[in-house]
């Protein structure tokens, strides 16, 4: 089954300590072919965007950048593996690493939200 991320919204439900997104961060995804783009903001994030390639299994190979509430531009990379929940929403299991700042890495889970 080919997943389509177009017009889907996600919120984090779990993140590693060195991550900056929280339950107050909202991600909005768009998709054209195998390219996914997105914008995100909320919590410690003033404005951010991402770009990713999606494979046949729905996995995302992503790069992201944002400006946090301290006025610092942060960049990173992320691999996201999808899980389709019983209600049809998508949960993404993510492994990420900063490519700026302390270069730390972590894991997060984001889930699709309705609305």
N, C-alpha and C positions, 0 to 999 in steps of 0.2 A: 504494500500500500504506500503510495507516494504522498507524503505529507505536504500541505500547503500552509505556509506561515502568513500569507497575505491577510492584512487587516486583523491580525490577532494581537491581543494585549496580554502582557505577563507581569507578575509581581514576584519578587523573591520571597521565599518562605524559609530559606536557610542560607547562611553565608559564613565563610571563614572570617576570623577576627581581623585580618589585614585587608578585607574587602571594604568597599565604600557604599555599595548599594544596600538598601534595607527594604522592609515592607512598605515604606513610604515611596519607593521608587517605582515608576510605571514605565514599562517598555512597550513601544508600539512598533510592530513589524510590518514590512511590506515585502512582497516577493514578485519578481519577474523572472520566469524561467528558473535557473539554478542560482540566482543572485537574491540574497535577502539583505535588506537595509532596515535600519531602525533608528528611532529617536528615543531617548529616555531622560527622565528628570524626576526630582523629588528626593526628599530626605537630604543627604549630604551632597547631592548632585544638582547643580544649577542647570546644566545642559550637556547632553551627550549624544553621540551617534555611533552607529556600528555598521559594518559591512561583513557579509559572510557568503560562503559558497555552501550550498546544501547538496548532499549526495542522495543516491536513490533510497537509502534507508532513513533519510530525514536528519542525518547528523549535520551539524553546522561547524564549519571551520571559520572562526570569526576574529576580527580585529575591532577594537573599540577605543574611543577617546571621549573624555569629558572634562568639564571644569567643575571642581568641587566648591563648596561654600567657603573654603580658604583662598579661592582664586587661583588654585594650582591646576594646570593642565596635566591630566593623567592619561596614560595609554596602556593598552594591554592586548593580550591574545587569549582566546577561549575556544575550547572544544566542547560542544553540547550534544548530548545523546538524548533523543526523545523517548518518552514513555506515554502511550495513549491511555488515559484514565478511563474507568468504566463509564463515565458520563460523557466521553468524547473529547474532553479537554486535554491539552498537551502539558506534560510536565517535562522540563529539561534538566538533566543532570549534567552539571558543568564543571570542567576543570579549567582553571584560568591562571594566568601569570601576568604580573605587571611588566611592561617593557620600559617603565619609567619609575622614578622613586626608588624604593628599596628592592625592586625586582622580585618580591616575594610571590608565592603562589598559593592557591587555595581551591576550595570546592564550594559550589553553591547549587541550590535548587530553585528554579523559578517555575511558577505554574500559571497557566492561562487563566485569565479572569474574564467573566462575562460582563458586558456593559460598554 
